[in-house]
Amino acid sequence: VQLGGGTDIALAMQYAAGRVVNPRRTLLVLISDFYEGGDSSALLKTTLRLHESGVKLLGLAALDERAEPDYDHKMAQQLANRGMEIGAMTPDQLADWVGRTIH
Protein backbone atom coordinates (compact mmCIF):
# COMPACT_ATOMS: atom_id res chain seq x y z
CA VAL A 1 0.00 0.00 0.00
CA GLN A 2 1.39 3.37 -1.01
CA LEU A 3 0.50 6.34 1.16
CA GLY A 4 1.15 9.96 0.38
CA GLY A 5 0.54 10.55 -3.30
CA GLY A 6 0.51 8.87 -6.63
CA THR A 7 -3.16 7.92 -6.46
CA ASP A 8 -4.96 7.60 -9.77
CA ILE A 9 -8.27 9.08 -8.63
CA ALA A 10 -9.61 9.09 -12.20
CA LEU A 11 -9.17 5.33 -12.43
CA ALA A 12 -10.98 4.83 -9.12
CA MET A 13 -13.84 7.08 -10.22
CA GLN A 14 -14.09 5.28 -13.56
CA TYR A 15 -14.28 1.96 -11.71
CA ALA A 16 -17.01 3.32 -9.43
CA ALA A 17 -18.91 4.71 -12.43
CA GLY A 18 -18.93 1.25 -13.95
CA ARG A 19 -20.60 -0.13 -10.81
CA VAL A 20 -23.52 2.33 -10.88
CA VAL A 21 -26.82 0.61 -11.64
CA ASN A 22 -29.36 3.30 -10.73
CA PRO A 23 -27.71 6.74 -10.80
CA ARG A 24 -30.52 8.59 -9.04
CA ARG A 25 -30.27 6.16 -6.12
CA THR A 26 -26.47 6.22 -5.92
CA LEU A 27 -24.29 8.09 -3.44
CA LEU A 28 -20.58 8.05 -4.30
CA VAL A 29 -18.22 9.20 -1.56
CA LEU A 30 -14.62 9.98 -2.49
CA ILE A 31 -12.21 10.25 0.44
CA SER A 32 -9.07 11.90 -0.88
CA ASP A 33 -6.44 14.59 -0.68
CA PHE A 34 -7.48 15.37 -4.29
CA TYR A 35 -3.88 15.32 -5.54
CA GLU A 36 -4.44 13.50 -8.81
CA GLY A 37 -1.60 11.18 -9.77
CA GLY A 38 -3.31 10.15 -13.00
CA ASP A 39 -5.24 11.92 -15.74
CA SER A 40 -6.86 15.06 -14.31
CA SER A 41 -9.02 15.65 -17.37
CA ALA A 42 -10.39 12.09 -17.14
CA LEU A 43 -11.20 12.66 -13.47
CA LEU A 44 -13.09 15.85 -14.24
CA LYS A 45 -14.96 14.32 -17.20
CA THR A 46 -15.99 11.27 -15.18
CA THR A 47 -17.15 13.44 -12.29
CA LEU A 48 -19.28 15.59 -14.59
CA ARG A 49 -20.73 12.53 -16.33
CA LEU A 50 -21.67 10.95 -12.99
CA HIS A 51 -23.24 14.19 -11.76
CA GLU A 52 -25.22 14.68 -14.97
CA SER A 53 -26.54 11.11 -14.73
CA GLY A 54 -27.96 11.85 -11.28
CA VAL A 55 -25.33 10.31 -9.00
CA LYS A 56 -24.91 12.26 -5.75
CA LEU A 57 -21.18 12.95 -5.30
CA LEU A 58 -19.49 13.75 -2.00
CA GLY A 59 -15.78 14.48 -1.70
CA LEU A 60 -14.32 14.20 1.78
CA ALA A 61 -10.97 15.98 1.98
CA ALA A 62 -7.96 14.61 3.85
CA LEU A 63 -6.91 15.99 7.21
CA ASP A 64 -3.40 16.24 8.63
CA GLU A 65 -2.28 14.91 12.01
CA ARG A 66 -3.76 18.01 13.72
CA ALA A 67 -7.14 17.40 12.03
CA GLU A 68 -6.56 20.40 9.75
CA PRO A 69 -7.63 20.17 6.10
CA ASP A 70 -4.70 19.13 3.88
CA TYR A 71 -5.68 18.73 0.24
CA ASP A 72 -5.43 20.14 -3.28
CA HIS A 73 -7.89 23.04 -3.09
CA LYS A 74 -7.69 23.75 -6.82
CA MET A 75 -8.69 20.21 -7.80
CA ALA A 76 -11.37 20.16 -5.11
CA GLN A 77 -12.84 23.36 -6.59
CA GLN A 78 -12.76 21.89 -10.09
CA LEU A 79 -14.62 18.82 -8.82
CA ALA A 80 -17.12 21.06 -7.03
CA ASN A 81 -17.67 22.96 -10.28
CA ARG A 82 -18.68 19.63 -11.82
CA GLY A 83 -21.20 18.72 -9.15
CA MET A 84 -19.27 17.15 -6.29
CA GLU A 85 -19.99 18.47 -2.80
CA ILE A 86 -16.64 18.97 -1.04
CA GLY A 87 -16.14 18.93 2.70
CA ALA A 88 -13.25 18.75 5.15
CA MET A 89 -14.19 17.64 8.64
CA THR A 90 -13.46 15.30 11.50
CA PRO A 91 -15.28 11.96 11.73
CA ASP A 92 -17.66 13.27 14.42
CA GLN A 93 -18.90 15.94 11.98
CA LEU A 94 -19.24 13.54 9.05
CA ALA A 95 -22.73 12.12 9.69
CA ASP A 96 -24.30 15.59 9.98
CA TRP A 97 -22.59 16.77 6.79
CA VAL A 98 -23.67 13.72 4.81
CA GLY A 99 -27.23 14.12 6.07
CA ARG A 100 -27.35 17.79 5.05
CA THR A 101 -25.80 17.31 1.62
CA ILE A 102 -27.82 14.34 0.39
CA HIS A 103 -31.16 16.08 0.84
C-alpha positions as CSV (number, residue, x, y, z in Angstrom):
1,V,0.0,0.0,0.0
2,Q,1.4,3.4,-1.0
3,L,0.5,6.3,1.2
4,G,1.1,10.0,0.4
5,G,0.5,10.6,-3.3
6,G,0.5,8.9,-6.6
7,T,-3.2,7.9,-6.5
8,D,-5.0,7.6,-9.8
9,I,-8.3,9.1,-8.6
10,A,-9.6,9.1,-12.2
11,L,-9.2,5.3,-12.4
12,A,-11.0,4.8,-9.1
13,M,-13.8,7.1,-10.2
14,Q,-14.1,5.3,-13.6
15,Y,-14.3,2.0,-11.7
16,A,-17.0,3.3,-9.4
17,A,-18.9,4.7,-12.4
18,G,-18.9,1.2,-13.9
19,R,-20.6,-0.1,-10.8
20,V,-23.5,2.3,-10.9
21,V,-26.8,0.6,-11.6
22,N,-29.4,3.3,-10.7
23,P,-27.7,6.7,-10.8
24,R,-30.5,8.6,-9.0
25,R,-30.3,6.2,-6.1
26,T,-26.5,6.2,-5.9
27,L,-24.3,8.1,-3.4
28,L,-20.6,8.0,-4.3
29,V,-18.2,9.2,-1.6
30,L,-14.6,10.0,-2.5
31,I,-12.2,10.2,0.4
32,S,-9.1,11.9,-0.9
33,D,-6.4,14.6,-0.7
34,F,-7.5,15.4,-4.3
35,Y,-3.9,15.3,-5.5
36,E,-4.4,13.5,-8.8
37,G,-1.6,11.2,-9.8
38,G,-3.3,10.1,-13.0
39,D,-5.2,11.9,-15.7
40,S,-6.9,15.1,-14.3
41,S,-9.0,15.7,-17.4
42,A,-10.4,12.1,-17.1
43,L,-11.2,12.7,-13.5
44,L,-13.1,15.9,-14.2
45,K,-15.0,14.3,-17.2
46,T,-16.0,11.3,-15.2
47,T,-17.2,13.4,-12.3
48,L,-19.3,15.6,-14.6
49,R,-20.7,12.5,-16.3
50,L,-21.7,11.0,-13.0
51,H,-23.2,14.2,-11.8
52,E,-25.2,14.7,-15.0
53,S,-26.5,11.1,-14.7
54,G,-28.0,11.8,-11.3
55,V,-25.3,10.3,-9.0
56,K,-24.9,12.3,-5.7
57,L,-21.2,13.0,-5.3
58,L,-19.5,13.7,-2.0
59,G,-15.8,14.5,-1.7
60,L,-14.3,14.2,1.8
61,A,-11.0,16.0,2.0
62,A,-8.0,14.6,3.8
63,L,-6.9,16.0,7.2
64,D,-3.4,16.2,8.6
65,E,-2.3,14.9,12.0
66,R,-3.8,18.0,13.7
67,A,-7.1,17.4,12.0
68,E,-6.6,20.4,9.8
69,P,-7.6,20.2,6.1
70,D,-4.7,19.1,3.9
71,Y,-5.7,18.7,0.2
72,D,-5.4,20.1,-3.3
73,H,-7.9,23.0,-3.1
74,K,-7.7,23.8,-6.8
75,M,-8.7,20.2,-7.8
76,A,-11.4,20.2,-5.1
77,Q,-12.8,23.4,-6.6
78,Q,-12.8,21.9,-10.1
79,L,-14.6,18.8,-8.8
80,A,-17.1,21.1,-7.0
81,N,-17.7,23.0,-10.3
82,R,-18.7,19.6,-11.8
83,G,-21.2,18.7,-9.2
84,M,-19.3,17.1,-6.3
85,E,-20.0,18.5,-2.8
86,I,-16.6,19.0,-1.0
87,G,-16.1,18.9,2.7
88,A,-13.2,18.8,5.2
89,M,-14.2,17.6,8.6
90,T,-13.5,15.3,11.5
91,P,-15.3,12.0,11.7
92,D,-17.7,13.3,14.4
93,Q,-18.9,15.9,12.0
94,L,-19.2,13.5,9.1
95,A,-22.7,12.1,9.7
96,D,-24.3,15.6,10.0
97,W,-22.6,16.8,6.8
98,V,-23.7,13.7,4.8
99,G,-27.2,14.1,6.1
100,R,-27.3,17.8,5.0
101,T,-25.8,17.3,1.6
102,I,-27.8,14.3,0.4
103,H,-31.2,16.1,0.8
